[in-house]
Amino acid sequence: MNSSPILIVPGEKKSIFFEIFFKSIKSKKITSPLILVCSKKILDKEIKKNNFNINRINQFSPDN
């Protein structure tokens, strides 16, 4: 069974979105691929701030 991807856009960069997002990923088993549309710089900062380990990030850049 294939799951449809889930597209997520964080919104305000000073919000608590990433804190809630990381906690929900840790507590739930996600079966659908998640596509997070955000700044890589902000994402890296939030990953460090929330002590979150990511197994795999596929990055798309319009320059590629």
Backbone hydrogen bonds, N-H to C=O, Kabsch-Sander energy under -0.5 kcal/mol:
donor,donor_aa,acceptor,acceptor_aa,energy
6,I,33,P,-3.0
7,L,5,P,-0.5
8,I,35,I,-3.4
15,S,12,E,-1.1
20,I,16,I,-2.0
21,F,17,F,-3.0
22,F,18,F,-2.9
23,K,19,E,-1.9
24,S,20,I,-2.3
25,I,21,F,-2.0
26,K,22,F,-2.1
27,S,23,K,-1.8
28,K,24,S,-1.6
30,I,28,K,-0.7
31,T,29,K,-0.5
35,I,6,I,-3.3
36,L,34,L,-0.6
37,V,8,I,-3.0
37,V,35,I,-0.6
38,C,36,L,-0.9
43,L,39,S,-2.5
44,D,40,K,-2.8
45,K,41,K,-1.9
46,E,42,I,-2.4
47,I,43,L,-2.4
48,K,44,D,-2.0
49,K,45,K,-2.3
50,N,46,E,-2.3
51,N,48,K,-1.0
52,F,47,I,-2.2
55,N,53,N,-0.5
59,Q,57,I,-0.6
64,N,61,S,-1.8
